[in-house]
Amino acid sequence: MIEARHLRVLRAVAATGSFSAAARELGCTQPAVSQQMKALEQSAGTTLLIRTGREMRLTQAGEALVRHAVGILAGLTAAEEEVAAIAGLRAGRVRLVSFPSGSSTLVPTALAALRAAHPGTRVSLVDAEPPRSVEMLREGDCDVALAFRYGPGGATEDWTDLVVRPLLTDRLVGLVPEGHRLDGAGTVGIGELAEEPWIAGCPRCRRQLVEVCESAGFAPRIDFATDDYPAVMGLVGAGLGVAVLPELALESVLHKAVRTVAVEPAVQREIVALTLPDLAQVPAVAATLDQLALAAAR
């Protein structure tokens, strides 16, 4: 196998014309140069240098190898510089996937801080709800997935093969239209909404809603279902039903005709950032996880 260090020595010998001059240029001994040239000729399977008087001259094979060595060593140097830039966070790319309420709240703060600290790091963002976002991570379509899971009694997730960075606990809040009989109530039992029409959210949130209502002794009448939080707000504000939304979602979607109430029993979801074990060692990915955690802490 031809090694890059041998090519560097060959190029120095070709440029200087002797082992001793090449040794001085490379900062090593003449025997070391001679030894590396013997190893290179053994790898190449042919003579690369011949002595003519006091000078070393390249054979035809040596000339061909030097020509290629220029491009090979230049490419290797460029690769080393690019890797060093990525390792030093002067460059790098992170593909982030997030659910909508995370994209509108945690992600902007985290990415603004990341760009300020490491302007060479580029982050792309795609919206996807779990479990699809987790599948994208495992399939290699993203580097970090912002996801959520509900607590005991809710959907369970097997994330044992992933690096899980807990971010925050997000409580579900009840939404009723302005002027509703429960408008102004501090806390309501979920059973008090048994006769109401419901606006449900994403499939996972919808399943969680049904489970919570069934545990309270009733099946919710779901008239509308949408993943769009502003649409949920609009439907509730128009008096078409009640809903529950994560508190995180309320930070970016407010409606003047909607009132919030605390719901019992309390339902919470855990917000996490996920990545693969190998990716967690990549500096740009680790920095992204850190900034997401700081944004959640704020």
Kinemage of the C-alpha trace (Angstrom):
@kinemage 1
@onewidth
@group {chain A} dominant
@subgroup {mainchain}
@vectorlist {calphas} color= white
{ca met a 1} P 0.000 0.000 0.000
{ca ile a 2} L 1.343 3.423 -0.986
{ca glu a 3} L 1.316 5.781 1.991
{ca ala a 4} L 0.972 9.556 1.875
{ca arg a 5} L 4.123 10.072 3.975
{ca his a 6} L 6.143 8.149 1.379
{ca leu a 7} L 4.730 10.317 -1.406
{ca arg a 8} L 5.779 13.455 0.471
{ca val a 9} L 9.344 12.121 0.733
{ca leu a 10} L 9.396 11.142 -2.957
{ca arg a 11} L 8.258 14.608 -3.959
{ca ala a 12} L 11.002 16.172 -1.775
{ca val a 13} L 13.675 13.940 -3.337
{ca ala a 14} L 12.427 14.813 -6.834
{ca ala a 15} L 12.495 18.529 -6.014
{ca thr a 16} L 15.923 18.577 -4.331
{ca gly a 17} L 17.727 15.867 -6.302
{ca ser a 18} L 19.223 13.972 -3.342
{ca phe a 19} L 18.382 12.083 -0.178
{ca ser a 20} L 20.455 14.423 1.984
{ca ala a 21} L 18.812 17.595 0.619
{ca ala a 22} L 15.371 16.021 0.965
{ca ala a 23} L 16.203 15.101 4.561
{ca arg a 24} L 17.158 18.699 5.340
{ca glu a 25} L 13.923 19.968 3.779
{ca leu a 26} L 11.790 17.451 5.651
{ca gly a 27} L 13.629 17.817 8.962
{ca cys a 28} L 14.679 14.167 9.233
{ca thr a 29} L 17.810 12.048 8.663
{ca gln a 30} L 19.192 10.792 5.343
{ca pro a 31} L 18.844 7.112 6.418
{ca ala a 32} L 15.165 7.766 7.188
{ca val a 33} L 14.622 9.135 3.672
{ca ser a 34} L 16.451 6.171 2.146
{ca gln a 35} L 14.384 3.734 4.203
{ca gln a 36} L 11.079 5.338 3.196
{ca met a 37} L 12.049 5.307 -0.494
{ca lys a 38} L 12.861 1.594 -0.269
{ca ala a 39} L 9.456 0.997 1.336
{ca leu a 40} L 7.733 3.018 -1.411
{ca glu a 41} L 9.508 1.086 -4.180
{ca gln a 42} L 8.512 -2.155 -2.500
{ca ser a 43} L 4.869 -1.018 -2.406
{ca ala a 44} L 4.999 0.169 -6.024
{ca gly a 45} L 6.714 -3.019 -7.170
{ca thr a 46} L 9.251 -1.182 -9.326
{ca thr a 47} L 12.273 1.139 -9.197
{ca leu a 48} L 11.349 4.810 -8.775
{ca leu a 49} L 14.782 6.453 -8.360
{ca ile a 50} L 18.196 5.867 -9.895
{ca arg a 51} L 21.486 7.540 -8.952
{ca thr a 52} L 23.282 9.490 -11.656
{ca gly a 53} L 26.507 10.875 -10.234
{ca arg a 54} L 25.622 12.815 -7.089
{ca glu a 55} L 21.963 13.230 -7.961
{ca met a 56} L 18.910 11.001 -7.760
{ca arg a 57} L 16.834 10.856 -10.943
{ca leu a 58} L 13.268 9.673 -11.309
{ca thr a 59} L 12.483 6.669 -13.457
{ca gln a 60} L 9.451 6.788 -15.760
{ca ala a 61} L 7.412 5.127 -12.990
{ca gly a 62} L 8.785 7.637 -10.486
{ca glu a 63} L 7.799 10.554 -12.703
{ca ala a 64} L 4.267 9.163 -13.034
{ca leu a 65} L 3.973 8.714 -9.292
{ca val a 66} L 5.197 12.260 -8.568
{ca arg a 67} L 2.627 13.662 -11.018
{ca his a 68} L -0.151 11.875 -9.191
{ca ala a 69} L 1.362 12.673 -5.795
{ca val a 70} L 0.792 16.400 -6.349
{ca gly a 71} L -2.980 15.944 -6.679
{ca ile a 72} L -3.175 13.256 -3.988
{ca leu a 73} L -1.306 15.315 -1.389
{ca ala a 74} L -3.211 18.489 -2.280
{ca gly a 75} L -6.502 16.644 -1.873
{ca leu a 76} L -5.350 15.122 1.411
{ca thr a 77} L -4.301 18.536 2.726
{ca ala a 78} L -7.676 19.990 1.750
{ca ala a 79} L -9.453 17.096 3.446
{ca glu a 80} L -7.385 17.525 6.618
{ca glu a 81} L -8.163 21.250 6.690
{ca glu a 82} L -11.887 20.633 6.172
{ca val a 83} L -12.001 18.007 8.933
{ca ala a 84} L -10.075 20.339 11.250
{ca ala a 85} L -12.567 23.109 10.487
{ca ile a 86} L -15.497 20.822 11.290
{ca ala a 87} L -13.838 19.556 14.461
{ca gly a 88} L -13.142 23.147 15.505
{ca leu a 89} L -16.723 24.241 14.671
{ca arg a 90} L -15.452 26.638 12.014
{ca ala a 91} L -17.599 24.607 9.617
{ca gly a 92} L -20.123 21.808 9.763
{ca arg a 93} L -23.683 20.861 8.942
{ca val a 94} L -26.530 19.668 11.163
{ca arg a 95} L -29.832 18.381 9.802
{ca leu a 96} L -32.530 19.041 12.407
{ca val a 97} L -36.099 17.732 12.380
{ca ser a 98} L -38.681 19.054 14.847
{ca phe a 99} L -42.397 18.968 15.607
{ca pro a 100} L -44.206 22.291 14.908
{ca ser a 101} L -44.480 23.736 18.418
{ca gly a 102} L -40.804 22.979 18.998
{ca ser a 103} L -39.918 24.577 15.658
{ca ser a 104} L -41.679 27.803 16.636
{ca thr a 105} L -40.366 28.072 20.209
{ca leu a 106} L -37.194 26.174 21.141
{ca val a 107} L -35.554 25.945 17.729
{ca pro a 108} L -35.291 29.671 16.816
{ca thr a 109} L -33.642 30.560 20.128
{ca ala a 110} L -31.255 27.612 19.936
{ca leu a 111} L -30.224 28.202 16.328
{ca ala a 112} L -29.722 31.946 16.821
{ca ala a 113} L -27.355 31.209 19.731
{ca leu a 114} L -25.587 28.490 17.717
{ca arg a 115} L -25.039 30.825 14.768
{ca ala a 116} L -23.692 33.552 17.053
{ca ala a 117} L -21.233 31.159 18.699
{ca his a 118} L -20.297 29.155 15.581
{ca pro a 119} L -21.151 31.112 12.415
{ca gly a 120} L -19.552 28.462 10.201
{ca thr a 121} L -22.026 25.781 11.284
{ca arg a 122} L -25.070 25.433 9.008
{ca val a 123} L -28.336 23.936 10.261
{ca ser a 124} L -31.261 22.837 8.092
{ca leu a 125} L -34.751 22.339 9.558
{ca val a 126} L -37.616 20.057 8.537
{ca asp a 127} L -40.938 19.653 10.374
{ca ala a 128} L -42.056 16.148 11.348
{ca glu a 129} L -43.981 14.707 14.273
{ca pro a 130} L -42.754 11.633 16.152
{ca pro a 131} L -42.606 8.753 15.439
{ca arg a 132} L -41.772 9.829 11.878
{ca ser a 133} L -39.014 12.154 13.102
{ca val a 134} L -37.428 9.308 15.065
{ca glu a 135} L -37.613 7.060 11.992
{ca met a 136} L -35.851 9.768 9.969
{ca leu a 137} L -33.036 9.819 12.534
{ca arg a 138} L -32.590 6.053 12.433
{ca glu a 139} L -32.743 6.047 8.615
{ca gly a 140} L -29.973 8.646 8.379
{ca asp a 141} L -32.194 11.461 7.064
{ca cys a 142} L -31.364 13.826 9.934
{ca asp a 143} L -28.752 14.292 12.665
{ca val a 144} L -30.924 15.574 15.528
{ca ala a 145} L -34.624 14.948 16.144
{ca leu a 146} L -36.660 17.101 18.509
{ca ala a 147} L -39.392 14.776 19.757
{ca phe a 148} L -41.807 14.164 22.602
{ca arg a 149} L -43.418 11.295 24.476
{ca tyr a 150} L -46.182 11.116 27.032
{ca gly a 151} L -45.708 9.826 30.558
{ca pro a 152} L -47.071 6.704 32.261
{ca gly a 153} L -50.324 5.576 30.712
{ca gly a 154} L -49.475 7.202 27.389
{ca ala a 155} L -47.596 5.978 24.399
{ca thr a 156} L -44.284 4.294 25.256
{ca glu a 157} L -41.179 4.667 23.141
{ca asp a 158} L -38.146 2.453 22.728
{ca trp a 159} L -35.263 4.904 22.419
{ca thr a 160} L -32.620 2.627 23.968
{ca asp a 161} L -30.515 2.762 20.792
{ca leu a 162} L -30.458 6.577 20.795
{ca val a 163} L -28.819 9.336 22.807
{ca val a 164} L -31.690 11.051 24.665
{ca arg a 165} L -31.184 14.652 25.831
{ca pro a 166} L -34.134 15.631 28.098
{ca leu a 167} L -35.156 19.253 27.538
{ca leu a 168} L -38.349 20.058 29.425
{ca thr a 169} L -41.712 18.771 30.637
{ca asp a 170} L -44.649 20.286 28.776
{ca arg a 171} L -48.115 20.354 30.377
{ca leu a 172} L -51.318 20.077 28.353
{ca val a 173} L -53.733 22.979 28.837
{ca gly a 174} L -57.483 23.036 28.187
{ca leu a 175} L -58.906 25.530 25.697
{ca val a 176} L -62.488 26.831 25.780
{ca pro a 177} L -64.105 29.654 23.795
{ca glu a 178} L -64.651 33.076 25.336
{ca gly a 179} L -67.958 33.118 27.214
{ca his a 180} L -67.959 29.344 27.732
{ca arg a 181} L -69.504 28.108 30.986
{ca leu a 182} L -65.979 27.210 32.170
{ca asp a 183} L -64.455 30.528 31.064
{ca gly a 184} L -62.659 31.834 34.157
{ca ala a 185} L -62.484 28.474 35.927
{ca gly a 186} L -59.057 27.905 37.436
{ca thr a 187} L -58.970 24.135 37.143
{ca val a 188} L -61.492 21.747 35.588
{ca gly a 189} L -61.743 17.989 35.664
{ca ile a 190} L -61.555 16.425 32.224
{ca gly a 191} L -64.939 14.824 32.935
{ca glu a 192} L -66.571 18.264 33.004
{ca leu a 193} L -65.916 18.427 29.263
{ca ala a 194} L -67.499 15.063 28.510
{ca glu a 195} L -70.460 16.511 26.605
{ca glu a 196} L -68.423 19.006 24.601
{ca pro a 197} L -67.420 18.650 20.944
{ca trp a 198} L -63.637 18.344 20.663
{ca ile a 199} L -60.966 19.595 18.317
{ca ala a 200} L -58.116 17.075 18.338
{ca gly a 201} L -54.510 17.512 17.280
{ca cys a 202} L -51.907 15.266 15.686
{ca pro a 203} L -52.509 11.480 15.645
{ca arg a 204} L -50.308 10.885 18.687
{ca cys a 205} L -51.927 13.740 20.635
{ca arg a 206} L -55.362 12.514 19.539
{ca arg a 207} L -54.620 9.039 20.877
{ca gln a 208} L -53.443 10.511 24.158
{ca leu a 209} L -56.636 12.613 24.420
{ca val a 210} L -58.848 9.571 23.884
{ca glu a 211} L -56.939 7.580 26.520
{ca val a 212} L -57.222 10.371 29.104
{ca cys a 213} L -60.938 10.861 28.442
{ca glu a 214} L -61.624 7.137 28.578
{ca ser a 215} L -59.822 6.944 31.923
{ca ala a 216} L -62.294 9.604 33.124
{ca gly a 217} L -65.232 7.500 31.947
{ca phe a 218} L -66.203 8.975 28.601
{ca ala a 219} L -65.300 8.887 24.924
{ca pro a 220} L -64.687 12.339 23.440
{ca arg a 221} L -66.793 13.390 20.476
{ca ile a 222} L -64.136 14.594 18.059
{ca asp a 223} L -65.711 16.869 15.453
{ca phe a 224} L -62.461 18.224 14.009
{ca ala a 225} L -58.877 16.998 13.866
{ca thr a 226} L -55.948 19.073 12.642
{ca asp a 227} L -52.182 19.224 13.140
{ca asp a 228} L -52.302 23.002 12.706
{ca tyr a 229} L -52.294 24.759 16.084
{ca pro a 230} L -53.573 28.115 14.781
{ca ala a 231} L -56.455 26.190 13.199
{ca val a 232} L -57.216 24.587 16.574
{ca met a 233} L -57.268 28.041 18.152
{ca gly a 234} L -59.505 29.377 15.409
{ca leu a 235} L -62.006 26.540 15.762
{ca val a 236} L -62.154 26.900 19.546
{ca gly a 237} L -62.416 30.683 19.257
{ca ala a 238} L -65.361 30.265 16.883
{ca gly a 239} L -67.174 28.214 19.524
{ca leu a 240} L -66.969 24.956 17.587
{ca gly a 241} L -65.505 22.911 20.405
{ca val a 242} L -62.917 22.577 23.148
{ca ala a 243} L -59.371 21.268 22.961
{ca val a 244} L -56.184 20.603 24.862
{ca leu a 245} L -52.856 21.899 23.615
{ca pro a 246} L -49.315 21.762 24.991
{ca glu a 247} L -48.251 24.888 26.834
{ca leu a 248} L -45.303 25.126 24.462
{ca ala a 249} L -47.718 25.619 21.556
{ca leu a 250} L -49.494 28.486 23.322
{ca glu a 251} L -46.324 30.596 23.217
{ca ser a 252} L -46.637 31.046 19.464
{ca val a 253} L -50.394 30.735 18.827
{ca leu a 254} L -52.655 33.015 20.844
{ca his a 255} L -56.263 33.868 20.064
{ca lys a 256} L -58.245 36.669 21.667
{ca ala a 257} L -61.430 34.592 21.770
{ca val a 258} L -59.870 31.565 23.495
{ca arg a 259} L -59.484 31.018 27.246
{ca thr a 260} L -57.158 28.513 28.908
{ca val a 261} L -57.982 26.318 31.900
{ca ala a 262} L -55.869 23.858 33.857
{ca val a 263} L -57.071 20.307 33.328
{ca glu a 264} L -57.111 17.507 35.877
{ca pro a 265} L -55.765 14.892 35.887
{ca ala a 266} L -52.643 16.658 34.709
{ca val a 267} L -51.250 15.356 31.423
{ca gln a 268} L -47.636 16.033 30.538
{ca arg a 269} L -45.304 15.216 27.706
{ca glu a 270} L -41.535 15.011 27.840
{ca ile a 271} L -39.684 17.076 25.230
{ca val a 272} L -36.323 15.594 24.226
{ca ala a 273} L -33.599 15.955 21.627
{ca leu a 274} L -32.460 12.687 20.080
{ca thr a 275} L -29.396 11.696 18.107
{ca leu a 276} L -27.403 8.559 17.326
{ca pro a 277} L -24.471 7.607 19.599
{ca asp a 278} L -21.855 8.163 16.863
{ca leu a 279} L -23.376 11.505 15.862
{ca ala a 280} L -23.293 12.701 19.471
{ca gln a 281} L -19.486 12.844 19.164
{ca val a 282} L -19.624 15.255 16.193
{ca pro a 283} L -18.851 18.770 17.510
{ca ala a 284} L -21.583 20.541 15.503
{ca val a 285} L -24.226 18.040 16.671
{ca ala a 286} L -23.069 18.281 20.298
{ca ala a 287} L -23.200 22.090 20.106
{ca thr a 288} L -26.742 21.940 18.695
{ca leu a 289} L -27.876 19.685 21.550
{ca asp a 290} L -26.316 22.081 24.065
{ca gln a 291} L -28.092 25.091 22.584
{ca leu a 292} L -31.451 23.276 22.526
{ca ala a 293} L -30.988 22.460 26.220
{ca leu a 294} L -30.152 26.103 26.996
{ca ala a 295} L -33.191 27.314 25.034
{ca ala a 296} L -35.407 24.925 27.001
{ca ala a 297} L -33.909 26.094 30.291
{ca arg a 298} L -34.817 29.698 29.430
